[in-house]
Amino acid sequence: MSADEPLIPLPTAHEKEVSFLARSGAVVTLRLIDTDRFEVKLDTRMDYTATLLKSGDVYELHPAPGVHAIGGTGLTATDLYERF
C-alpha cells in the first residue's frame, strides 16, 4: 500500500466492528465474520449488505443476493474508499 492510499480500518477479534467515513460521506461499517472476511453495511443505503474478503493488500467485494450494487475483485483500499 502506498503512503498516499487511504487506510481502511478492519475489525479484529478484540474489536469486532469498526466504521469509517468514505469519500462520499457515507459511514461504512465493517463487522468481522471470520479471519479476513467482513460484513459491509452503509448508513446511506439500509438495504446494502456485502461481504468483503481480504488477501494481503487486495480485496474482493461481493454484494448479498438481491442487493443491486457492483462488486469486484482485485480492489485496493483506495478503490473501496472511492466506491463508498
PDB file of N, CA, C and O in Angstrom:
ATOM      1  N   MET A   1       0.857  -1.165   0.000  1.00  0.00           N
ATOM      2  CA  MET A   1       0.000   0.000   0.000  1.00  0.00           C
ATOM      3  C   MET A   1       0.904   1.229   0.000  1.00  0.00           C
ATOM      4  O   MET A   1       1.857   1.299   0.775  1.00  0.00           O
ATOM      5  N   SER A   2       0.614   2.175  -0.847  1.00  0.00           N
ATOM      6  CA  SER A   2       1.420   3.392  -0.920  1.00  0.00           C
ATOM      7  C   SER A   2       1.054   4.326   0.230  1.00  0.00           C
ATOM      8  O   SER A   2      -0.017   4.209   0.824  1.00  0.00           O
ATOM      9  N   ALA A   3       1.967   5.260   0.536  1.00  0.00           N
ATOM     10  CA  ALA A   3       1.773   6.172   1.653  1.00  0.00           C
ATOM     11  C   ALA A   3       0.553   7.074   1.467  1.00  0.00           C
ATOM     12  O   ALA A   3      -0.044   7.500   2.456  1.00  0.00           O
ATOM     13  N   ASP A   4       0.172   7.374   0.229  1.00  0.00           N
ATOM     14  CA  ASP A   4      -0.967   8.264  -0.011  1.00  0.00           C
ATOM     15  C   ASP A   4      -2.295   7.520  -0.150  1.00  0.00           C
ATOM     16  O   ASP A   4      -3.331   8.147  -0.374  1.00  0.00           O
ATOM     17  N   GLU A   5      -2.277   6.207  -0.020  1.00  0.00           N
ATOM     18  CA  GLU A   5      -3.503   5.418  -0.124  1.00  0.00           C
ATOM     19  C   GLU A   5      -4.241   5.431   1.212  1.00  0.00           C
ATOM     20  O   GLU A   5      -3.621   5.230   2.256  1.00  0.00           O
ATOM     21  N   PRO A   6      -5.563   5.667   1.197  1.00  0.00           N
ATOM     22  CA  PRO A   6      -6.293   5.704   2.458  1.00  0.00           C
ATOM     23  C   PRO A   6      -6.243   4.343   3.162  1.00  0.00           C
ATOM     24  O   PRO A   6      -6.206   3.291   2.525  1.00  0.00           O
ATOM     25  N   LEU A   7      -6.242   4.402   4.463  1.00  0.00           N
ATOM     26  CA  LEU A   7      -6.240   3.195   5.269  1.00  0.00           C
ATOM     27  C   LEU A   7      -7.680   2.807   5.551  1.00  0.00           C
ATOM     28  O   LEU A   7      -8.471   3.633   6.008  1.00  0.00           O
ATOM     29  N   ILE A   8      -8.022   1.569   5.284  1.00  0.00           N
ATOM     30  CA  ILE A   8      -9.348   1.059   5.613  1.00  0.00           C
ATOM     31  C   ILE A   8      -9.205   0.331   6.946  1.00  0.00           C
ATOM     32  O   ILE A   8      -8.509  -0.682   7.019  1.00  0.00           O
ATOM     33  N   PRO A   9      -9.850   0.828   8.001  1.00  0.00           N
ATOM     34  CA  PRO A   9      -9.740   0.150   9.296  1.00  0.00           C
ATOM     35  C   PRO A   9     -10.494  -1.174   9.251  1.00  0.00           C
ATOM     36  O   PRO A   9     -11.630  -1.227   8.782  1.00  0.00           O
ATOM     37  N   LEU A  10      -9.880  -2.218   9.726  1.00  0.00           N
ATOM     38  CA  LEU A  10     -10.522  -3.520   9.728  1.00  0.00           C
ATOM     39  C   LEU A  10     -10.730  -3.988  11.166  1.00  0.00           C
ATOM     40  O   LEU A  10      -9.852  -3.816  12.011  1.00  0.00           O
ATOM     41  N   PRO A  11     -11.893  -4.579  11.443  1.00  0.00           N
ATOM     42  CA  PRO A  11     -12.137  -5.083  12.786  1.00  0.00           C
ATOM     43  C   PRO A  11     -11.208  -6.252  13.108  1.00  0.00           C
ATOM     44  O   PRO A  11     -10.694  -6.921  12.211  1.00  0.00           O
ATOM     45  N   THR A  12     -11.009  -6.478  14.378  1.00  0.00           N
ATOM     46  CA  THR A  12     -10.169  -7.576  14.857  1.00  0.00           C
ATOM     47  C   THR A  12     -11.002  -8.472  15.774  1.00  0.00           C
ATOM     48  O   THR A  12     -12.173  -8.192  16.028  1.00  0.00           O
ATOM     49  N   ALA A  13     -10.398  -9.538  16.261  1.00  0.00           N
ATOM     50  CA  ALA A  13     -11.096 -10.423  17.200  1.00  0.00           C
ATOM     51  C   ALA A  13     -11.473  -9.659  18.464  1.00  0.00           C
ATOM     52  O   ALA A  13     -12.483  -9.963  19.098  1.00  0.00           O
ATOM     53  N   HIS A  14     -10.659  -8.662  18.834  1.00  0.00           N
ATOM     54  CA  HIS A  14     -10.929  -7.858  20.025  1.00  0.00           C
ATOM     55  C   HIS A  14     -12.006  -6.796  19.755  1.00  0.00           C
ATOM     56  O   HIS A  14     -12.902  -6.586  20.573  1.00  0.00           O
ATOM     57  N   GLU A  15     -11.905  -6.137  18.605  1.00  0.00           N
ATOM     58  CA  GLU A  15     -12.840  -5.086  18.210  1.00  0.00           C
ATOM     59  C   GLU A  15     -13.606  -5.594  16.995  1.00  0.00           C
ATOM     60  O   GLU A  15     -13.138  -5.460  15.864  1.00  0.00           O
ATOM     61  N   LYS A  16     -14.767  -6.170  17.220  1.00  0.00           N
ATOM     62  CA  LYS A  16     -15.477  -6.909  16.173  1.00  0.00           C
ATOM     63  C   LYS A  16     -16.137  -6.048  15.103  1.00  0.00           C
ATOM     64  O   LYS A  16     -16.534  -6.564  14.058  1.00  0.00           O
ATOM     65  N   GLU A  17     -16.261  -4.728  15.348  1.00  0.00           N
ATOM     66  CA  GLU A  17     -16.919  -3.857  14.389  1.00  0.00           C
ATOM     67  C   GLU A  17     -16.238  -2.493  14.387  1.00  0.00           C
ATOM     68  O   GLU A  17     -15.942  -1.936  15.444  1.00  0.00           O
ATOM     69  N   VAL A  18     -15.993  -1.958  13.187  1.00  0.00           N
ATOM     70  CA  VAL A  18     -15.419  -0.617  13.046  1.00  0.00           C
ATOM     71  C   VAL A  18     -16.158   0.109  11.931  1.00  0.00           C
ATOM     72  O   VAL A  18     -16.780  -0.514  11.070  1.00  0.00           O
ATOM     73  N   SER A  19     -16.080   1.434  11.960  1.00  0.00           N
ATOM     74  CA  SER A  19     -16.697   2.255  10.925  1.00  0.00           C
ATOM     75  C   SER A  19     -15.684   3.275  10.430  1.00  0.00           C
ATOM     76  O   SER A  19     -14.769   3.671  11.151  1.00  0.00           O
ATOM     77  N   PHE A  20     -15.870   3.690   9.178  1.00  0.00           N
ATOM     78  CA  PHE A  20     -15.044   4.766   8.631  1.00  0.00           C
ATOM     79  C   PHE A  20     -15.895   5.619   7.713  1.00  0.00           C
ATOM     80  O   PHE A  20     -16.921   5.180   7.194  1.00  0.00           O
ATOM     81  N   LEU A  21     -15.445   6.844   7.527  1.00  0.00           N
ATOM     82  CA  LEU A  21     -16.131   7.788   6.660  1.00  0.00           C
ATOM     83  C   LEU A  21     -15.523   7.689   5.266  1.00  0.00           C
ATOM     84  O   LEU A  21     -14.335   7.953   5.085  1.00  0.00           O
ATOM     85  N   ALA A  22     -16.327   7.313   4.290  1.00  0.00           N
ATOM     86  CA  ALA A  22     -15.855   7.164   2.911  1.00  0.00           C
ATOM     87  C   ALA A  22     -15.860   8.511   2.206  1.00  0.00           C
ATOM     88  O   ALA A  22     -16.359   9.502   2.740  1.00  0.00           O
ATOM     89  N   ARG A  23     -15.311   8.538   1.030  1.00  0.00           N
ATOM     90  CA  ARG A  23     -15.209   9.781   0.252  1.00  0.00           C
ATOM     91  C   ARG A  23     -16.562  10.445   0.026  1.00  0.00           C
ATOM     92  O   ARG A  23     -16.665  11.672   0.042  1.00  0.00           O
ATOM     93  N   SER A  24     -17.597   9.640  -0.184  1.00  0.00           N
ATOM     94  CA  SER A  24     -18.942  10.175  -0.451  1.00  0.00           C
ATOM     95  C   SER A  24     -19.588  10.787   0.783  1.00  0.00           C
ATOM     96  O   SER A  24     -20.599  11.482   0.686  1.00  0.00           O
ATOM     97  N   GLY A  25     -18.999  10.524   1.938  1.00  0.00           N
ATOM     98  CA  GLY A  25     -19.592  10.971   3.187  1.00  0.00           C
ATOM     99  C   GLY A  25     -20.376   9.881   3.884  1.00  0.00           C
ATOM    100  O   GLY A  25     -20.849  10.077   5.003  1.00  0.00           O
ATOM    101  N   ALA A  26     -20.522   8.736   3.239  1.00  0.00           N
ATOM    102  CA  ALA A  26     -21.227   7.605   3.843  1.00  0.00           C
ATOM    103  C   ALA A  26     -20.386   7.004   4.961  1.00  0.00           C
ATOM    104  O   ALA A  26     -19.160   6.935   4.874  1.00  0.00           O
ATOM    105  N   VAL A  27     -21.070   6.573   6.006  1.00  0.00           N
ATOM    106  CA  VAL A  27     -20.402   5.825   7.066  1.00  0.00           C
ATOM    107  C   VAL A  27     -20.468   4.348   6.676  1.00  0.00           C
ATOM    108  O   VAL A  27     -21.549   3.780   6.518  1.00  0.00           O
ATOM    109  N   VAL A  28     -19.295   3.745   6.527  1.00  0.00           N
ATOM    110  CA  VAL A  28     -19.186   2.333   6.160  1.00  0.00           C
ATOM    111  C   VAL A  28     -18.855   1.554   7.429  1.00  0.00           C
ATOM    112  O   VAL A  28     -17.876   1.859   8.110  1.00  0.00           O
ATOM    113  N   THR A  29     -19.665   0.557   7.744  1.00  0.00           N
ATOM    114  CA  THR A  29     -19.433  -0.269   8.926  1.00  0.00           C
ATOM    115  C   THR A  29     -18.981  -1.649   8.475  1.00  0.00           C
ATOM    116  O   THR A  29     -19.615  -2.286   7.634  1.00  0.00           O
ATOM    117  N   LEU A  30     -17.871  -2.096   9.052  1.00  0.00           N
ATOM    118  CA  LEU A  30     -17.328  -3.423   8.774  1.00  0.00           C
ATOM    119  C   LEU A  30     -17.441  -4.255  10.042  1.00  0.00           C
ATOM    120  O   LEU A  30     -17.016  -3.830  11.116  1.00  0.00           O
ATOM    121  N   ARG A  31     -18.015  -5.438   9.910  1.00  0.00           N
ATOM    122  CA  ARG A  31     -18.157  -6.360  11.040  1.00  0.00           C
ATOM    123  C   ARG A  31     -17.398  -7.640  10.729  1.00  0.00           C
ATOM    124  O   ARG A  31     -17.562  -8.221   9.657  1.00  0.00           O
ATOM    125  N   LEU A  32     -16.569  -8.078  11.666  1.00  0.00           N
ATOM    126  CA  LEU A  32     -15.783  -9.290  11.487  1.00  0.00           C
ATOM    127  C   LEU A  32     -16.690 -10.516  11.448  1.00  0.00           C
ATOM    128  O   LEU A  32     -17.486 -10.736  12.361  1.00  0.00           O
ATOM    129  N   ILE A  33     -16.566 -11.307  10.390  1.00  0.00           N
ATOM    130  CA  ILE A  33     -17.285 -12.570  10.272  1.00  0.00           C
ATOM    131  C   ILE A  33     -16.336 -13.713  10.611  1.00  0.00           C
ATOM    132  O   ILE A  33     -16.673 -14.607  11.388  1.00  0.00           O
ATOM    133  N   ASP A  34     -15.154 -13.670  10.023  1.00  0.00           N
ATOM    134  CA  ASP A  34     -14.129 -14.693  10.197  1.00  0.00           C
ATOM    135  C   ASP A  34     -12.804 -14.053   9.791  1.00  0.00           C
ATOM    136  O   ASP A  34     -12.793 -12.898   9.363  1.00  0.00           O
ATOM    137  N   THR A  35     -11.720 -14.752   9.911  1.00  0.00           N
ATOM    138  CA  THR A  35     -10.421 -14.220   9.531  1.00  0.00           C
ATOM    139  C   THR A  35     -10.461 -13.700   8.098  1.00  0.00           C
ATOM    140  O   THR A  35     -10.774 -14.453   7.176  1.00  0.00           O
ATOM    141  N   ASP A  36     -10.148 -12.422   7.902  1.00  0.00           N
ATOM    142  CA  ASP A  36     -10.110 -11.758   6.596  1.00  0.00           C
ATOM    143  C   ASP A  36     -11.435 -11.803   5.834  1.00  0.00           C
ATOM    144  O   ASP A  36     -11.456 -11.759   4.604  1.00  0.00           O
ATOM    145  N   ARG A  37     -12.550 -11.892   6.585  1.00  0.00           N
ATOM    146  CA  ARG A  37     -13.897 -11.910   5.993  1.00  0.00           C
ATOM    147  C   ARG A  37     -14.780 -10.977   6.834  1.00  0.00           C
ATOM    148  O   ARG A  37     -14.883 -11.125   8.052  1.00  0.00           O
ATOM    149  N   PHE A  38     -15.419 -10.005   6.149  1.00  0.00           N
ATOM    150  CA  PHE A  38     -16.152  -8.961   6.853  1.00  0.00           C
ATOM    151  C   PHE A  38     -17.504  -8.704   6.198  1.00  0.00           C
ATOM    152  O   PHE A  38     -17.651  -8.845   4.984  1.00  0.00           O
ATOM    153  N   GLU A  39     -18.489  -8.327   7.006  1.00  0.00           N
ATOM    154  CA  GLU A  39     -19.778  -7.874   6.500  1.00  0.00           C
ATOM    155  C   GLU A  39     -19.688  -6.356   6.360  1.00  0.00           C
ATOM    156  O   GLU A  39     -19.143  -5.677   7.230  1.00  0.00           O
ATOM    157  N   VAL A  40     -20.225  -5.830   5.264  1.00  0.00           N
ATOM    158  CA  VAL A  40     -20.192  -4.396   4.989  1.00  0.00           C
ATOM    159  C   VAL A  40     -21.622  -3.850   4.998  1.00  0.00           C
ATOM    160  O   VAL A  40     -22.520  -4.417   4.376  1.00  0.00           O
ATOM    161  N   LYS A  41     -21.816  -2.739   5.717  1.00  0.00           N
ATOM    162  CA  LYS A  41     -23.095  -2.029   5.744  1.00  0.00           C
ATOM    163  C   LYS A  41     -22.837  -0.551   5.485  1.00  0.00           C
ATOM    164  O   LYS A  41     -21.775  -0.033   5.828  1.00  0.00           O
ATOM    165  N   LEU A  42     -23.814   0.129   4.876  1.00  0.00           N
ATOM    166  CA  LEU A  42     -23.726   1.567   4.611  1.00  0.00           C
ATOM    167  C   LEU A  42     -24.859   2.279   5.329  1.00  0.00           C
ATOM    168  O   LEU A  42     -25.983   1.780   5.372  1.00  0.00           O
ATOM    169  N   ASP A  43     -24.565   3.453   5.897  1.00  0.00           N
ATOM    170  CA  ASP A  43     -25.629   4.207   6.561  1.00  0.00           C
ATOM    171  C   ASP A  43     -26.539   4.907   5.563  1.00  0.00           C
ATOM    172  O   ASP A  43     -27.651   5.301   5.913  1.00  0.00           O
ATOM    173  N   THR A  44     -26.088   5.064   4.339  1.00  0.00           N
ATOM    174  CA  THR A  44     -26.879   5.757   3.321  1.00  0.00           C
ATOM    175  C   THR A  44     -27.805   4.822   2.550  1.00  0.00           C
ATOM    176  O   THR A  44     -28.718   5.283   1.864  1.00  0.00           O
ATOM    177  N   ARG A  45     -27.581   3.527   2.656  1.00  0.00           N
ATOM    178  CA  ARG A  45     -28.428   2.523   1.982  1.00  0.00           C
ATOM    179  C   ARG A  45     -28.694   1.394   2.962  1.00  0.00           C
ATOM    180  O   ARG A  45     -27.884   0.479   3.111  1.00  0.00           O
ATOM    181  N   MET A  46     -29.815   1.471   3.614  1.00  0.00           N
ATOM    182  CA  MET A  46     -30.124   0.484   4.650  1.00  0.00           C
ATOM    183  C   MET A  46     -30.251  -0.933   4.093  1.00  0.00           C
ATOM    184  O   MET A  46     -30.085  -1.902   4.834  1.00  0.00           O
ATOM    185  N   ASP A  47     -30.546  -1.067   2.784  1.00  0.00           N
ATOM    186  CA  ASP A  47     -30.688  -2.380   2.171  1.00  0.00           C
ATOM    187  C   ASP A  47     -29.344  -2.974   1.746  1.00  0.00           C
ATOM    188  O   ASP A  47     -29.285  -4.129   1.326  1.00  0.00           O
ATOM    189  N   TYR A  48     -28.265  -2.192   1.853  1.00  0.00           N
ATOM    190  CA  TYR A  48     -26.968  -2.644   1.338  1.00  0.00           C
ATOM    191  C   TYR A  48     -26.265  -3.548   2.347  1.00  0.00           C
ATOM    192  O   TYR A  48     -26.045  -3.172   3.498  1.00  0.00           O
ATOM    193  N   THR A  49     -25.923  -4.735   1.892  1.00  0.00           N
ATOM    194  CA  THR A  49     -25.084  -5.660   2.643  1.00  0.00           C
ATOM    195  C   THR A  49     -24.160  -6.333   1.642  1.00  0.00           C
ATOM    196  O   THR A  49     -24.585  -6.724   0.555  1.00  0.00           O
ATOM    197  N   ALA A  50     -22.907  -6.462   2.014  1.00  0.00           N
ATOM    198  CA  ALA A  50     -21.938  -7.133   1.154  1.00  0.00           C
ATOM    199  C   ALA A  50     -20.936  -7.869   2.032  1.00  0.00           C
ATOM    200  O   ALA A  50     -20.839  -7.624   3.235  1.00  0.00           O
ATOM    201  N   THR A  51     -20.205  -8.762   1.412  1.00  0.00           N
ATOM    202  CA  THR A  51     -19.104  -9.455   2.070  1.00  0.00           C
ATOM    203  C   THR A  51     -17.816  -8.940   1.469  1.00  0.00           C
ATOM    204  O   THR A  51     -17.670  -8.858   0.249  1.00  0.00           O
ATOM    205  N   LEU A  52     -16.881  -8.593   2.342  1.00  0.00           N
ATOM    206  CA  LEU A  52     -15.567  -8.120   1.933  1.00  0.00           C
ATOM    207  C   LEU A  52     -14.539  -9.164   2.337  1.00  0.00           C
ATOM    208  O   LEU A  52     -14.451  -9.548   3.503  1.00  0.00           O
ATOM    209  N   LEU A  53     -13.763  -9.618   1.361  1.00  0.00           N
ATOM    210  CA  LEU A  53     -12.692 -10.584   1.621  1.00  0.00           C
ATOM    211  C   LEU A  53     -11.360  -9.884   1.423  1.00  0.00           C
ATOM    212  O   LEU A  53     -11.196  -9.101   0.488  1.00  0.00           O
ATOM    213  N   LYS A  54     -10.405 -10.167   2.306  1.00  0.00           N
ATOM    214  CA  LYS A  54      -9.084  -9.540   2.238  1.00  0.00           C
ATOM    215  C   LYS A  54      -8.022 -10.606   2.047  1.00  0.00           C
ATOM    216  O   LYS A  54      -8.010 -11.627   2.735  1.00  0.00           O
ATOM    217  N   SER A  55      -7.132 -10.348   1.102  1.00  0.00           N
ATOM    218  CA  SER A  55      -5.990 -11.236   0.867  1.00  0.00           C
ATOM    219  C   SER A  55      -4.770 -10.349   0.640  1.00  0.00           C
ATOM    220  O   SER A  55      -4.582  -9.819  -0.455  1.00  0.00           O
ATOM    221  N   GLY A  56      -3.941 -10.184   1.670  1.00  0.00           N
ATOM    222  CA  GLY A  56      -2.810  -9.264   1.572  1.00  0.00           C
ATOM    223  C   GLY A  56      -3.336  -7.844   1.496  1.00  0.00           C
ATOM    224  O   GLY A  56      -4.098  -7.413   2.361  1.00  0.00           O
ATOM    225  N   ASP A  57      -2.932  -7.112   0.462  1.00  0.00           N
ATOM    226  CA  ASP A  57      -3.400  -5.735   0.254  1.00  0.00           C
ATOM    227  C   ASP A  57      -4.516  -5.657  -0.778  1.00  0.00           C
ATOM    228  O   ASP A  57      -4.844  -4.568  -1.248  1.00  0.00           O
ATOM    229  N   VAL A  58      -5.105  -6.795  -1.138  1.00  0.00           N
ATOM    230  CA  VAL A  58      -6.136  -6.856  -2.170  1.00  0.00           C
ATOM    231  C   VAL A  58      -7.446  -7.323  -1.541  1.00  0.00           C
ATOM    232  O   VAL A  58      -7.463  -8.169  -0.647  1.00  0.00           O
ATOM    233  N   TYR A  59      -8.552  -6.740  -2.039  1.00  0.00           N
ATOM    234  CA  TYR A  59      -9.875  -7.038  -1.508  1.00  0.00           C
ATOM    235  C   TYR A  59     -10.801  -7.543  -2.607  1.00  0.00           C
ATOM    236  O   TYR A  59     -10.599  -7.276  -3.791  1.00  0.00           O
ATOM    237  N   GLU A  60     -11.836  -8.291  -2.174  1.00  0.00           N
ATOM    238  CA  GLU A  60     -12.951  -8.693  -3.041  1.00  0.00           C
ATOM    239  C   GLU A  60     -14.222  -8.221  -2.348  1.00  0.00           C
ATOM    240  O   GLU A  60     -14.369  -8.378  -1.136  1.00  0.00           O
ATOM    241  N   LEU A  61     -15.134  -7.645  -3.115  1.00  0.00           N
ATOM    242  CA  LEU A  61     -16.399  -7.164  -2.584  1.00  0.00           C
ATOM    243  C   LEU A  61     -17.535  -7.897  -3.280  1.00  0.00           C
ATOM    244  O   LEU A  61     -17.647  -7.862  -4.505  1.00  0.00           O
ATOM    245  N   HIS A  62     -18.388  -8.570  -2.485  1.00  0.00           N
ATOM    246  CA  HIS A  62     -19.483  -9.364  -3.030  1.00  0.00           C
ATOM    247  C   HIS A  62     -20.800  -8.927  -2.393  1.00  0.00           C
ATOM    248  O   HIS A  62     -21.077  -9.294  -1.251  1.00  0.00           O
ATOM    249  N   PRO A  63     -21.623  -8.146  -3.113  1.00  0.00           N
ATOM    250  CA  PRO A  63     -22.934  -7.768  -2.570  1.00  0.00           C
ATOM    251  C   PRO A  63     -23.779  -9.008  -2.289  1.00  0.00           C
ATOM    252  O   PRO A  63     -23.669 -10.017  -2.986  1.00  0.00           O
ATOM    253  N   ALA A  64     -24.616  -8.923  -1.271  1.00  0.00           N
ATOM    254  CA  ALA A  64     -25.511 -10.019  -0.917  1.00  0.00           C
ATOM    255  C   ALA A  64     -26.507 -10.264  -2.046  1.00  0.00           C
ATOM    256  O   ALA A  64     -26.803  -9.349  -2.815  1.00  0.00           O
ATOM    257  N   PRO A  65     -27.025 -11.483  -2.154  1.00  0.00           N
ATOM    258  CA  PRO A  65     -28.051 -11.762  -3.167  1.00  0.00           C
ATOM    259  C   PRO A  65     -29.224 -10.794  -3.015  1.00  0.00           C
ATOM    260  O   PRO A  65     -29.692 -10.548  -1.903  1.00  0.00           O
ATOM    261  N   GLY A  66     -29.689 -10.253  -4.123  1.00  0.00           N
ATOM    262  CA  GLY A  66     -30.804  -9.321  -4.127  1.00  0.00           C
ATOM    263  C   GLY A  66     -30.404  -7.869  -3.941  1.00  0.00           C
ATOM    264  O   GLY A  66     -31.239  -6.978  -4.094  1.00  0.00           O
ATOM    265  N   VAL A  67     -29.139  -7.610  -3.614  1.00  0.00           N
ATOM    266  CA  VAL A  67     -28.666  -6.234  -3.465  1.00  0.00           C
ATOM    267  C   VAL A  67     -28.120  -5.786  -4.807  1.00  0.00           C
ATOM    268  O   VAL A  67     -27.215  -6.414  -5.358  1.00  0.00           O
ATOM    269  N   HIS A  68     -28.664  -4.708  -5.330  1.00  0.00           N
ATOM    270  CA  HIS A  68     -28.233  -4.198  -6.631  1.00  0.00           C
ATOM    271  C   HIS A  68     -27.079  -3.223  -6.430  1.00  0.00           C
ATOM    272  O   HIS A  68     -27.277  -2.031  -6.198  1.00  0.00           O
ATOM    273  N   ALA A  69     -25.869  -3.769  -6.526  1.00  0.00           N
ATOM    274  CA  ALA A  69     -24.644  -2.975  -6.357  1.00  0.00           C
ATOM    275  C   ALA A  69     -23.518  -3.709  -7.075  1.00  0.00           C
ATOM    276  O   ALA A  69     -23.580  -4.919  -7.293  1.00  0.00           O
ATOM    277  N   ILE A  70     -22.515  -2.967  -7.426  1.00  0.00           N
ATOM    278  CA  ILE A  70     -21.370  -3.548  -8.128  1.00  0.00           C
ATOM    279  C   ILE A  70     -20.382  -4.097  -7.113  1.00  0.00           C
ATOM    280  O   ILE A  70     -20.030  -3.425  -6.143  1.00  0.00           O
ATOM    281  N   GLY A  71     -19.947  -5.307  -7.346  1.00  0.00           N
ATOM    282  CA  GLY A  71     -18.901  -5.910  -6.539  1.00  0.00           C
ATOM    283  C   GLY A  71     -17.586  -5.757  -7.276  1.00  0.00           C
ATOM    284  O   GLY A  71     -17.457  -4.917  -8.166  1.00  0.00           O
ATOM    285  N   GLY A  72     -16.621  -6.563  -6.907  1.00  0.00           N
ATOM    286  CA  GLY A  72     -15.357  -6.509  -7.628  1.00  0.00           C
ATOM    287  C   GLY A  72     -14.295  -7.342  -6.957  1.00  0.00           C
ATOM    288  O   GLY A  72     -14.395  -7.691  -5.781  1.00  0.00           O
ATOM    289  N   THR A  73     -13.267  -7.654  -7.735  1.00  0.00           N
ATOM    290  CA  THR A  73     -12.114  -8.380  -7.230  1.00  0.00           C
ATOM    291  C   THR A  73     -10.867  -7.577  -7.557  1.00  0.00           C
ATOM    292  O   THR A  73     -10.894  -6.703  -8.423  1.00  0.00           O
ATOM    293  N   GLY A  74      -9.779  -7.870  -6.868  1.00  0.00           N
ATOM    294  CA  GLY A  74      -8.531  -7.159  -7.112  1.00  0.00           C
ATOM    295  C   GLY A  74      -8.592  -5.700  -6.699  1.00  0.00           C
ATOM    296  O   GLY A  74      -7.880  -4.867  -7.261  1.00  0.00           O
ATOM    297  N   LEU A  75      -9.436  -5.377  -5.721  1.00  0.00           N
ATOM    298  CA  LEU A  75      -9.630  -3.996  -5.280  1.00  0.00           C
ATOM    299  C   LEU A  75      -8.566  -3.593  -4.259  1.00  0.00           C
ATOM    300  O   LEU A  75      -8.080  -4.424  -3.492  1.00  0.00           O
ATOM    301  N   THR A  76      -8.214  -2.314  -4.261  1.00  0.00           N
ATOM    302  CA  THR A  76      -7.295  -1.766  -3.264  1.00  0.00           C
ATOM    303  C   THR A  76      -8.102  -1.003  -2.214  1.00  0.00           C
ATOM    304  O   THR A  76      -9.308  -0.805  -2.367  1.00  0.00           O
ATOM    305  N   ALA A  77      -7.427  -0.579  -1.152  1.00  0.00           N
ATOM    306  CA  ALA A  77      -8.085   0.240  -0.139  1.00  0.00           C
ATOM    307  C   ALA A  77      -8.620   1.534  -0.764  1.00  0.00           C
ATOM    308  O   ALA A  77      -9.696   2.005  -0.396  1.00  0.00           O
ATOM    309  N   THR A  78      -7.866   2.102  -1.708  1.00  0.00           N
ATOM    310  CA  THR A  78      -8.313   3.318  -2.391  1.00  0.00           C
ATOM    311  C   THR A  78      -9.593   3.057  -3.175  1.00  0.00           C
ATOM    312  O   THR A  78     -10.508   3.879  -3.152  1.00  0.00           O
ATOM    313  N   ASP A  79      -9.669   1.926  -3.867  1.00  0.00           N
ATOM    314  CA  ASP A  79     -10.877   1.578  -4.611  1.00  0.00           C
ATOM    315  C   ASP A  79     -12.085   1.545  -3.675  1.00  0.00           C
ATOM    316  O   ASP A  79     -13.141   2.085  -4.003  1.00  0.00           O
ATOM    317  N   LEU A  80     -11.931   0.920  -2.523  1.00  0.00           N
ATOM    318  CA  LEU A  80     -13.042   0.822  -1.568  1.00  0.00           C
ATOM    319  C   LEU A  80     -13.439   2.195  -1.047  1.00  0.00           C
ATOM    320  O   LEU A  80     -14.627   2.511  -0.975  1.00  0.00           O
ATOM    321  N   TYR A  81     -12.470   3.001  -0.688  1.00  0.00           N
ATOM    322  CA  TYR A  81     -12.731   4.354  -0.188  1.00  0.00           C
ATOM    323  C   TYR A  81     -13.481   5.179  -1.235  1.00  0.00           C
ATOM    324  O   TYR A  81     -14.429   5.893  -0.907  1.00  0.00           O
ATOM    325  N   GLU A  82     -13.056   5.078  -2.485  1.00  0.00           N
ATOM    326  CA  GLU A  82     -13.680   5.829  -3.582  1.00  0.00           C
ATOM    327  C   GLU A  82     -15.083   5.316  -3.896  1.00  0.00           C
ATOM    328  O   GLU A  82     -15.978   6.119  -4.159  1.00  0.00           O
ATOM    329  N   ARG A  83     -15.296   4.012  -3.877  1.00  0.00           N
ATOM    330  CA  ARG A  83     -16.594   3.435  -4.249  1.00  0.00           C
ATOM    331  C   ARG A  83     -17.681   3.778  -3.252  1.00  0.00           C
ATOM    332  O   ARG A  83     -18.834   3.980  -3.632  1.00  0.00           O
ATOM    333  N   PHE A  84     -17.326   3.843  -1.984  1.00  0.00           N
ATOM    334  CA  PHE A  84     -18.336   4.104  -0.957  1.00  0.00           C
ATOM    335  C   PHE A  84     -18.470   5.589  -0.729  1.00  0.00           C
ATOM    336  O   PHE A  84     -19.272   6.015   0.101  1.00  0.00           O
TER     337      PHE A  84
END
